[in-house]
Amino acid sequence: MSERIFTAVGTRPVRHDGVDKVTGRANYGADLSLPGMLHGVVVRSPHAHARIRSIDTQAAAAVPGVKGILTGKDFALTNAKLGLGEGAMDLKDMSDNLLAREKALYHGHAVAAVVATSVTAAQEAARLVQVDYDVLEPVLSVDRAMEADAPILHESMVTQAHPAVEPAGSTNVAGRMELKRGDIEAGFKEADIIVERVFRTPTSHQGYIEPHACVVRVNEDGRINIWTTTQGPFLVRDATAAILGLDAANLKVTPSEIGGGFGGKIPVYLEPLAVLLARMTQRPVKMVMTRDEVFRASGPTSATKVRLKMGARKDGTIVAASASLYYEAGAYRGSPSGAGAMCMLAPYSVPNFFIEAYDVVVNKPKVAAYRAPGSPMAALATESVIDEIAQTLGLDQIEMRLQNAVKEGDRAPYGPPYGPIGFRQVLEAVRNSAHWKSPVAPGIGRGLACGFWFNAGMSSSATVTLGSDGSAAVVTGNPDIGGTRVAQAQMVAEELGIPVERVRPIVADTDTAGFTEITAGSRTCYATGMAVIDASRDVREQLRGRAAKIWGVPLDETRWEHGSVAPVNPSAERTALTVSELASKLAKTGGPIIGHAAVNPPMAGPAFAAHICDLEVDRETGRSRVVRYTAIQDAGKAVHPSYVEGQMQGGASQGIGWALNEEYIYSANGVMENAGFLDYRMPVASDLPMIDTIIVEVPHPAHPYGVRGVGEVPIVPPLGAVANAMSHATGLRFTELPLSPPRVLERITQGS
Amino acid sequence: MAIVHFSSTLTRHTGGLHQITMDAPRVHELLEALVARFPGLAYELEHLAVAIDGEVRPDAAYEALTSQSEIYFVPKIAGGFN
């Protein structure tokens, strides 16, 4: 890719939504209220695994203010599936997750919903809904789920296996896949050192600060308005319509500002219930989850068990690896075990490998995506074992990784060869960083780990309108989670040569924006950005036409120059016209100018990251503190470097929390005992040092600016980086997260 | 003739062949021809995405192929979601 000189891209303008957000004016999911609005509350199962014998709503219905009660009998399970990226969402499972029919499959599973004139009335009525349960043994781990005598969650479950296998009766194994290359036995025979470890990670939550919330109004003509906090308004529209058997054309979804999602605001949890309650009562209905409900009933990520055996020669060359990944799916099939398998060895060229991955249902909330879903847990295993091999062989951590690092033309473990990728450049940036060059202070452990994520493409649309004052508006359908509005405005500014402050980026509802897939998969700046660039170029072409009209020349006698249209053959009468000059003549030259574009590009080009963690450990208490941390990442091209850095810092912070403290603590009967931020300990600003960042830019050739996705890969390395730092600080190898003070202290006390 | 690569998990259905060349104007004609030749691939291909010249394309059915096209089949993954 030739070096391009950018004017707006790569700068750091103030985000357009910034003032509203820092002043509290921005409207989030729970902020909307409508006249006559009712409040919906969900009744949740107190048991992790129970058959529902009956539900008695009489006492609840008698509570003053109660207007309606909904149970699973009020809407049929759908068999529809909703296409999403390369996969499909099983709406039957999602529908059963909305309101349990036959069985409650986790503590907190919705079994009924009450709507009333106030939240307190609805809550009182919810307490009076009588559910007769036949309590069953809960299945709380992959180990138990796969035992021969384990209780079965779904009698009809058949393992979706690739390669195919004959079904073998009732099972909790929802899926199995494998990847292999070369001759695994011969590979291990070449090894001078073989390390095999089993790693475990806990159930942990995305921890978005804003709970799920929505307001629904059903009009007299059947039209339905949904206001909600979501990563995908079109997905909410289509999933709600399919689950309820409605015509999606009658649904309009307006996304609010979103206080974090990280993958957890892709599924629908409340919207279909609110539609049914609004239709039942002919009143607007608002539903807002409590924090307790967010933890108990919305997507955590998988707890995992990963066995990895890796062999290397004395010089550090990795010759073979075999791995088994067991990922909890929660109550319904669909863990990211397959993605974990594909990512696990993606940074390294391993000639002989065998990886098998299992998707296992357990009595916990159905997992949702969480930033690079599946990859961090697999990377913990890979990066810990590489660290141990390098340590045992006395090799430099970076040199060993560089020796095995993939480069352009190497085949990814999942099949095709890589195009231009930046992993080696990332490792070089680590080696040249001030952090890596600094001495390791006494009592500190320094850990290094790397990570990989695919990055998605998928469909996006954009509209760019030019005002007669030469300003522009850009309309897309992606909720702005990480600064994508300002990035899109920068793209318009770049293409039209106007100031970014004169571009108004708008996140529109599903009736206004062209179809656009979810804000996820690190795809928004890449895929929707491509649509924005193409729509801006459409405006440019139309501006050339207007200039041609003014000059009375054919189109091919005009050309675009940054911010203006110039004549190919200039004269005293024909000099370049700026965007503002042309915009001022829109009415005289044919009317308004609107540029449109829609794209469905290939995946965004793999992203690689490496993180360095310095960890101090108090050997008397087991408490640890991150004292220095640096995140390095290939962004392809950073459109707004501050928000790329923000993604890197956010991913690192979440990963550090996952590594050190975060976990669902379950009682023996499957009740989460720490469903609040006081007891589910996420890091806050005072817990962490400044996360330093280094952006590497190896352009992705499929994007006009070279953009890769950036939002997900920064959560991949921290688990391994922190675990390796802990190992170096204590002299003990840690394989089970979180590395909480009691666990660390126990190991230090045992001395093994 | 597009060059089609089979992973080790697919070669059980291709008589051990890791690579073949096949003439097809677009991806969906290629898939039909592959299943006609190797019927055992039908189930696996339904659940695999297509990578053309290293680019994984979620909706590849009508993508054109050239004599230089290199095809790999990739497990379906979903970016940012399960």
HADDOCK unambig.tbl for C-alpha pairs under 7 A between the chains (distance, minus, plus):
assign (segid A and resid 85 and name CA) (segid B and resid 58 and name CA) 6.24 0.50 0.50
assign (segid A and resid 85 and name CA) (segid B and resid 78 and name CA) 5.92 0.50 0.50
assign (segid A and resid 86 and name CA) (segid B and resid 49 and name CA) 6.84 0.50 0.50
assign (segid A and resid 86 and name CA) (segid B and resid 58 and name CA) 5.03 0.50 0.50
assign (segid A and resid 86 and name CA) (segid B and resid 76 and name CA) 5.61 0.50 0.50
assign (segid A and resid 86 and name CA) (segid B and resid 77 and name CA) 6.20 0.50 0.50
assign (segid A and resid 86 and name CA) (segid B and resid 78 and name CA) 5.96 0.50 0.50
assign (segid A and resid 87 and name CA) (segid B and resid 76 and name CA) 6.34 0.50 0.50
assign (segid A and resid 87 and name CA) (segid B and resid 77 and name CA) 6.68 0.50 0.50
assign (segid A and resid 87 and name CA) (segid B and resid 78 and name CA) 6.19 0.50 0.50
assign (segid A and resid 162 and name CA) (segid B and resid 44 and name CA) 6.80 0.50 0.50
assign (segid A and resid 163 and name CA) (segid B and resid 9 and name CA) 6.34 0.50 0.50
assign (segid A and resid 163 and name CA) (segid B and resid 44 and name CA) 6.99 0.50 0.50
assign (segid A and resid 179 and name CA) (segid B and resid 9 and name CA) 6.89 0.50 0.50
assign (segid A and resid 180 and name CA) (segid B and resid 8 and name CA) 5.99 0.50 0.50
assign (segid A and resid 181 and name CA) (segid B and resid 8 and name CA) 6.28 0.50 0.50
assign (segid A and resid 263 and name CA) (segid B and resid 80 and name CA) 5.78 0.50 0.50
assign (segid A and resid 263 and name CA) (segid B and resid 81 and name CA) 5.99 0.50 0.50
assign (segid A and resid 334 and name CA) (segid B and resid 82 and name CA) 6.05 0.50 0.50
assign (segid A and resid 335 and name CA) (segid B and resid 82 and name CA) 6.39 0.50 0.50
assign (segid A and resid 336 and name CA) (segid B and resid 82 and name CA) 5.68 0.50 0.50
assign (segid A and resid 339 and name CA) (segid B and resid 77 and name CA) 6.08 0.50 0.50
assign (segid A and resid 368 and name CA) (segid B and resid 81 and name CA) 6.82 0.50 0.50
assign (segid A and resid 368 and name CA) (segid B and resid 82 and name CA) 6.63 0.50 0.50
assign (segid A and resid 369 and name CA) (segid B and resid 80 and name CA) 5.80 0.50 0.50
assign (segid A and resid 369 and name CA) (segid B and resid 81 and name CA) 4.34 0.50 0.50
assign (segid A and resid 369 and name CA) (segid B and resid 82 and name CA) 5.50 0.50 0.50
assign (segid A and resid 370 and name CA) (segid B and resid 80 and name CA) 6.81 0.50 0.50
assign (segid A and resid 371 and name CA) (segid B and resid 80 and name CA) 5.90 0.50 0.50
assign (segid A and resid 372 and name CA) (segid B and resid 80 and name CA) 5.85 0.50 0.50
assign (segid A and resid 373 and name CA) (segid B and resid 80 and name CA) 6.28 0.50 0.50
assign (segid A and resid 373 and name CA) (segid B and resid 81 and name CA) 6.81 0.50 0.50
assign (segid A and resid 414 and name CA) (segid B and resid 74 and name CA) 5.92 0.50 0.50
assign (segid A and resid 415 and name CA) (segid B and resid 7 and name CA) 6.89 0.50 0.50
assign (segid A and resid 415 and name CA) (segid B and resid 72 and name CA) 6.02 0.50 0.50
assign (segid A and resid 415 and name CA) (segid B and resid 73 and name CA) 6.78 0.50 0.50
assign (segid A and resid 415 and name CA) (segid B and resid 74 and name CA) 6.09 0.50 0.50
assign (segid A and resid 416 and name CA) (segid B and resid 51 and name CA) 6.68 0.50 0.50
assign (segid A and resid 416 and name CA) (segid B and resid 54 and name CA) 5.15 0.50 0.50
assign (segid A and resid 416 and name CA) (segid B and resid 72 and name CA) 5.62 0.50 0.50
assign (segid A and resid 417 and name CA) (segid B and resid 54 and name CA) 5.49 0.50 0.50
assign (segid A and resid 418 and name CA) (segid B and resid 54 and name CA) 6.19 0.50 0.50
assign (segid A and resid 419 and name CA) (segid B and resid 54 and name CA) 6.56 0.50 0.50
assign (segid A and resid 455 and name CA) (segid B and resid 79 and name CA) 5.93 0.50 0.50
assign (segid A and resid 456 and name CA) (segid B and resid 79 and name CA) 4.96 0.50 0.50
assign (segid A and resid 520 and name CA) (segid B and resid 79 and name CA) 6.66 0.50 0.50
assign (segid A and resid 520 and name CA) (segid B and resid 80 and name CA) 4.81 0.50 0.50
assign (segid A and resid 521 and name CA) (segid B and resid 79 and name CA) 3.80 0.50 0.50
assign (segid A and resid 521 and name CA) (segid B and resid 80 and name CA) 3.75 0.50 0.50
assign (segid A and resid 602 and name CA) (segid B and resid 55 and name CA) 5.97 0.50 0.50
assign (segid A and resid 602 and name CA) (segid B and resid 56 and name CA) 5.70 0.50 0.50
assign (segid A and resid 602 and name CA) (segid B and resid 57 and name CA) 4.77 0.50 0.50
assign (segid A and resid 603 and name CA) (segid B and resid 55 and name CA) 6.68 0.50 0.50
assign (segid A and resid 603 and name CA) (segid B and resid 56 and name CA) 5.74 0.50 0.50
assign (segid A and resid 603 and name CA) (segid B and resid 57 and name CA) 6.59 0.50 0.50
